[in-house]
Amino acid sequence: MDERTEDRKREKEIFFFVDGIKYETEHTVLTGAQIKGMIPNFNPLYSLFLEEPGDEPDRQIMDDTSVSLEKEKGGPRRFYTVPPATFGIR
């Protein structure tokens, strides 16, 4: 592979963050299951959320939810994980 081809490939690389950790892919759309599959030792009991811009509520990403990873006005997509609710457990 020549240098120009390598540069073009790098330009097309898409990245996003989960819990502050950067992940890279060549795909512009991934499902929740694919994103979770990229996270080492992901706890399947945890939920995945997409940070939405401004005052919009963050969105839970289910395994079958497709998410565009194209950069928005605020930059790359940012996700975070949430453990299962433990309210009322003693």
N, C-alpha and C positions, 0 to 999 in steps of 0.2 A: 504494500500500500504506500503510495507516495504522500508527501507532506501535505499537498493541497487536499487530497481525499481525507486525510486524517483531520485537517482543520474543519472541513465541511461536516464530518461526522460529529465533531465536538460541538459545532454550532447547533446542530439539531438535537443534541442531548437535552432532555427535559429533566428537571429536578424539582423536588418538593421536600418538605420537612415534616417529620412526625416526632413530637415531643422534643423539638429542637435539633434533631439529628437529620442530616441531609441524606436523601436517597436519590439515585439517578436511574433513569430509564430512557429508552428510545421511543416509548409509546406516549402519545398525547392524551390517551384516555385509559384509565385503569378502573377496575371494580374495587369495591371495598375488600373483597377476598384477596385480590392480587396485591393490594397495598399491605394488608396484614401479613401476607406471605413473604413480603420483603423484610419484615421486622424480625430480627433474630429473637428466638424464645418468646414470641408474642403469646400472651395469655389469652386463650379463646373466650374467657369469661369477660374480658374487657370490651368496652365499646370504643368505636372510632368516631371522632367528630372532626368536621371541617370548620375552621375559623372563617366566618363570613365577615365582609368589610362593614365598617361603620356600626350602625345600630341594629343591623340585621342579626337575628338569632343564629347562633352556630347550628350546624346541621349534622344530625347523626347519619353516618354512612353505614348502611347495611352491606352485607357481603355481596348482594346482587346489584347494588347501586353503582352506576357508572359515573365517574368524575372526570371532567376535563382538567388536564394539568397545565393547560395554557396559562401563562402568567396573566394575572389581573392587574388592575391599576396599582395595587399595593405590593406587587412583586409575586414571587412564587407561592403556590398553594401551601398552606400550613394546616396540619392536622394535629390532634392530640388524642391520647387514650384516657379512658376513664374506667376505674375499677367498678365492679358491680355495687349497687347501692347496699349499704349495710344499716340503714335506718331501722331502729327498733330492735336490733340484735344486741343481746347482752352477753 
